[in-house]
Every structure is written in C-alpha cells, then in structure tokens.
C-alpha cells in the first residue's frame, strides 16, 4: 500500500473514531436541547438565563403573536400583564446590552416562524450609536451568530459543544430530581431574565452617577458617541429598513424612562443634544411609515426623578414597565415630529434647571 493510501486510511479511521466518541454527547444535546434551539427539548421547558444563546430558540419555538424587543430596558416587562392589556400573546425577547443589529436578527427569526401582529421595540440611542453591522462584544461577550443565521449546515456547532453537553446533563438531572442546579435554571418565562428581586434605591443610583461622573466607571459601555450621521445611517438600514421589510406588522417604538441623572450626565458630557437629535431623526423617519406608532417616556418626570425606582443610572424597576404597557394600551403619550421636539426642549430645560443642578451638587459633595 502506498504511503498516500496509508495516510488516507489513517485519517478516515481517526475521523470514524472521533465521530463514535462524539455521538453520545451529541445525542444528549439533541435530546435535552438546553437552549431550545432545535425544538426537541421536552416540555415543560427549562430556560438558561443566557440571553444571546437562549433567545433565538425561544423566538423559533414558543407560541406568541406579539414581540417585545430591546436591551435590559425590557427585561422587567411582564408577559402576562402585556398580553392582558394588549389583548395579545406577548413574549419578550431581550438581549442585554445588545445593538440594533442583534435585535433585528431576533425579529427576523420571529417573523420567519410566526405570524407577528405587533412588535414593541424599545429604541435607544446606544443601540443605534454604532457602525452598520456592529455586534456588541465588550466585557468578553460572545455572540453565537450561527444560532441566528438560519443556516442548518453550521448547527453542528450547537450539537458538538461541550458547554451545551454540560447544560444538557444539568437539565436532565433537574428533570429527574427537581433540583435546580446552582439555583440558576428557570422554569417560568414570567421571571426569566428579570431582576425585580434586586434592590432599587436612591443611594444606588446616586452612587452610580457619582462613579460615572468622576471616572471610576466608564460611560462608554453605555454609549459610543459616534458622529450623529453614522447613527442615522444605521437607523436607515437597520431600523427603518426592518420596519419596511414587514409592512403587515404593526410596530410600536418607544423611548424608555431612564433617570434624570442619566440625561444630566449626557449634558455634562456635551452629548445630550446629539442624542436627542438622533432620536428625533428616528421619529421623523418612522412617522412616515403607516404601520408605526411612537411613544416617548423620557419626559415622564414622575418616574425619571423618582430615584428610588432605579438600580443604577439607567435601570428602573417594573413599575415603569407596567406604566409603559398601560400607556401603549391606552394610546397616550404617543409622539410625532412636532410633539417630540417640544418634549426635547422641555427635557433639556429640566436637565439644566436649578433644581436638578442642586441635586447633582448635593450628590457630588
């Protein structure tokens, strides 16, 4: 036998042995389907609160007709409350710290597998303050693009995966014993990825503001501060382009009630007016489309100045989430290009008011 044939036979045998070795693990992953990616996980479903891996499978295999999209700003929404108030079957599909690029991919999956009536989309400056196509990757975040591309040929990356094998075994154990490993896995979608159990207080938000203002924390995980024209191009391609792609779906865009201290910090950095200019561009362009409503909660000072409902400078508890659903259900606080400009002028005046100046001076003592 020639040397070439010997080498070929060696590699074939090695490949055969490797496949045999991987088969048991692949079988367990396919059977337990830890992230619900394949649709083979037994019911009742068990979820892993790792959004970038969990969300695409949920978008495929859960039952719903209304989607809530966004970052951590939507994590505390109650699906049951939203479904009841909106007369819908709602699911929230958040990706913490995501850009619009990732959110758009989630929506594409949802639209492929479901007849989506309505999309509630929490639009934020930081999600469009990117170059078109950017994926969030700070803080060692990994985005499993193969789980979003709808190409079956690379699904082996999910099946032949030691981490997924590990979670499949943990799920199997939980189903057999009823014991939740590490008190981490979740069986109730209503509490999945929420953090209402955390402490919210004036002390926490004021310390966060002080740390950001004095440079002990970086604000650039929350904002990239690219030129406004870059963000507007991203809006055209990723937000407006996506809405136009699905003309039979109603889109509800909304700007969440981040705290007054967040807006104050942006003003102190010289960014606030640029941020509002970019959001105004969203309102201008989205208002031209017949299947869009827009809601502005940035001027709801009863929330933005109630520092006891915040975990940090931007994250609020679910009293704000319920209020937003109530407003959308009742169709109040809708905005348009004219009213949004008035809101912006009001917000800037409030941020620069003597009362807010005194508040931050007290915090920074």
N, C-alpha and C positions, 0 to 999 in steps of 0.2 A: 504494500500500500504506500502511495506517495506521501511525502511529508505534508503536502497541502490537504490531502484527504484525511490524514490523521488529525490535523488541527481542526478541520471542519467537524469531524466526528466528535472531537473533544468538546467543542463549543456547543454542539447540538445536545450532547449528553448533559453538559453543565446547565444549559437552559432548561432541559427537561427536569433535572433535579431541583432547580430553583423554582420552577412552576409548582412542582409537587410540594415543596416546602411552604410556598405561599398560599396554597389552596385552603388550608384550614382557617387561616386568618381572614382571607378574602370571603370565605363562606360566612364567618361570624359577622363581618362588617355588612355584607349584603342582607343577612337575616335580621340583624338588630338595627341597621341603618341609623347610626347615632344622631345624625343631623337631619334626618328625614329627607335626604337628598334624592334617594332612589324611589321613595314611596313604598318601601317594603317594611317599614317599622310597624310592629304590631300595635293595635290600639289597646288601651288609651296611650296617647303619645307622651313621651318623656322628652323634655327640651333641655338643651345645654345653653346657658346664657352667654354665648359667644356669638355676637350678632352677625359678624361677617361670614361665619360658617353656617349659622342656623337659619338666617333669613331666606336665602334662596330656596331651600327646601320647603319652608312654610309657604312661600309665595306660590310654589307649584301645587302643593298637596292639601292645604287647608281649604275650607269652604267659606266663601265670602263674596260680596259684591261691591264693597267699599273699602278703599285702602287709605291708611294714614301714613304718609311718608315724611321722613326727616331724620334729624340727628337725635341727640339726647333730649332735645326740646320736646319730643313727642313721647318719650318713654313712659311718662306717668299718665298718659291717657288711659281711661277705662274703656275697653272694647264694649263691654256690656252697656255702659252709660251712653256711649256714642251710638251704638246700634239702636237703643231705645229712643233716644232723642231725634235721631235722623231717619228712623224707620228703615233701617238697613241692617245688613250683616257685615259688621266692620271688623277689620283686622289692622293692627298697627305693625308696620314693618320697619322699625328704626335701625339705623346703623350709626352708632355713636361716633361723633367727630368726623362723619363722612362728608365728602364733597358731593355736588350735584351729579357728578359722573357716576358714582356708585348708586345713588338713589335712582337715577334714570335706568340703570341696568335692572334694579329690583322691579321697577314698574314694567319694563319690557317683559320680564318673566310673568308677572301677574296678568298682563294683558294677553299673553300667549295662551295661558291655561284657564282663564276665567273671563266671563262677560262682566267687565268692570263698569259699574254705573257712575261712581263718583270717586275722585281722588282728592283727599285733603292733604295739602302739601305745605309743610312748614318751610317757607323760603327764608333764608338767612344770608346776610352779606358774606359771612365766612364760607358758605357753601359755593358761592359763585366767584369769590375773590381768588380765582385760580386761572391758570392757562387751560384752554380746552383740552380735555383728556387726562388731566392730572388725577391721580389717585392718592388719597391720604395715606402717608407712610411714616409719619412721625411717631415717636415713642415706641419704636420696634413693632408697629402694627403691620400685620401680614394680611394682604387681600387675596383670597383664593379665586383668581379670575376664572379658572376652569369651572368653577361652580356656577358661574353666571353666563358663560358664553353659549350654552345650549348646543355644544358640540359633544356628541356621545363618545367620540374617539379618544378623548382625554379623561373620561370618567374613571379610568384605571387609577388616576392619582388619588381619588377618593377611596377606592376599594383596596388598593395596596398601600396602606397608610398605617404606620404603627400607632399614631395618636388616635386615629379612628378605631383601630382594633382595641385599644385600651378603653375608650369610652363605650364601645360596644359591650365589652365584658362588664363594665360598671353598670350599664343599663340592664344586662341580663341578671346580674346579682340583685339589683334593685327590684326587678320584677319577681324574682324568686323569694326574696326576704322582706321586701317592703322597706328596706333601709336605704335612705338616700345617702350615697357616698359623699362625704365632706359637707353634707347639708348644702349641696350645690345644684343638683339637677332639679328641674321644675316640672310639675305635672299640670299646673293650672296656668293657661295662657294669660289669664287676667293679671297675674302678678309677674309674669315673665319680663325680665329686664327693667322692672320698676325699681324705684329707690325711695318710695314714700316712707319706708321704715327708718330712713336716715334722720338725723337731727337738722332742723331748719331754725335759724335764729339770726337775730341782728348781729350778734358777736361774730358769727362765722362769716357773714358777708362783708362786714366792715374790715375784718382781718384780711380777707381775700383781696379786697380793694387796696388796702394799705400795702400788702405784699406786692401787688402788681404795680402800683404807683411808684414804690420805692425800689423796684427792680429785683426783688427777691424771687419773683416768679416772672416768667416770660409771657407776654401777651400774644406772642406770635404763634402759639399753638391754637389761638382763637381767631387769628386774623393774619392774612399775608400782606395786606397793604400794597397790592399791585396797582398799577395805574388803572383809573376807572374805565378807560377804553378797553383794557384787557378783560375786565369783568363783564362789560357789556357784550363783547364778542362771545364770551362763554354763555351768557344769558340767551343770546340769539340762537346759538347752536344747540345748547343742552336743555334749556327750559322752554323757550318759545317753540323751538323745533320739535320737542317732545309733545307738547300740547297739540300742535298742528298734526302730529302723527296719529293722534287718537281723537278725531273730531266727534265721535259718538259718545265720548266720555265727558262728564262734567268735571271741571277742575275748580277746586276751592283753594286758592293760595292765601296764606296768612302769615303775618309778621308777629312773632311771639312777644310777650311782655317781659323782656329782660329788664333787669333792675335799672333804676335811675343812676346808680353808681357806675354801671357799665357805660351808659351814654356819657356820663360825666368824664370817665376815663378816656373815652374816644375823643371827646372835645379837648381834653388836656393834651392829647397826643396830636391834635390837629387833623383827626381822621373823620370826625363825626359828619361834617358836611359832605365829604366824599361818599361816605357810606349811604347817607340819605339820598344823594344824587343817584347812586347805583340802584337803590330800591325804587326811586321814582321812575327810573328807566323801566324797571320791571312792570310797575303799574301802568305806565304809558303803553308799553307794547302788549302786555297781557290783556288790557282793557279793550283792545281792538278785536279780540277773539270772541266769538259768540258763545263759547262753552266755558267761560271763565267768570268766577266771582272772586273778589279780593277783600280781605278783612285785615284791618290794622289794629293791633292791640298794644302797640308801642306807647300810645298816649293814655293808656288806662292807668292813671297815676295812683288810683286806689290800690292797684297791685304793685306797680313798679316802685312805689315809695313805701310799701309795707315790707320793711326789711326782714320781718320775722317769718316770711314765707319762702325765704331763699336759703339755699345750701351754700352758694357762693355768689359771685358777682353776676352770673347769668342764669343759674338753675333754680327753678321755682317748684313748689310742691303742687299736688294735684288740685288744689282749689282753683288755680289758674287754668289748668287743663279743662276742668268742668265748666268754668266760665266761658272759655273759648267755644266749647261744644254748644253751650246754651246760646251764645251769640250767633253762631253759624246756623243753628236750628231755627232761631227766631229771625234771622237775616237782619240783625242790627250790627252796627259798626262796619258795614260794607264801605269800601272806599273806591275812589276813582281818581283820575289825574288831578282834578281841581281840589277835592277834599284832602287828598294825600299831601298836597303842597301846603295846605293850611295846617294840617297836622304837624308837618315837619317844622314849620315856623313856630308853632306852639311848643313843640318838644325842645327846640333849640333855646327858646326863651326860658322854658322851665329849667333846663340844664344849667343855664347861665344866671339863674335867679339868685337873689341874695340868700334865700332860704337854703338852696342846695349848696351854695358856696359855704355857708355857715356849717352845714352838715359835714362837708368834707374837711373843713378846717378842724372841726372837733375830732374827726376820725384820725387825722394826721398828727395830732398833738403828741 
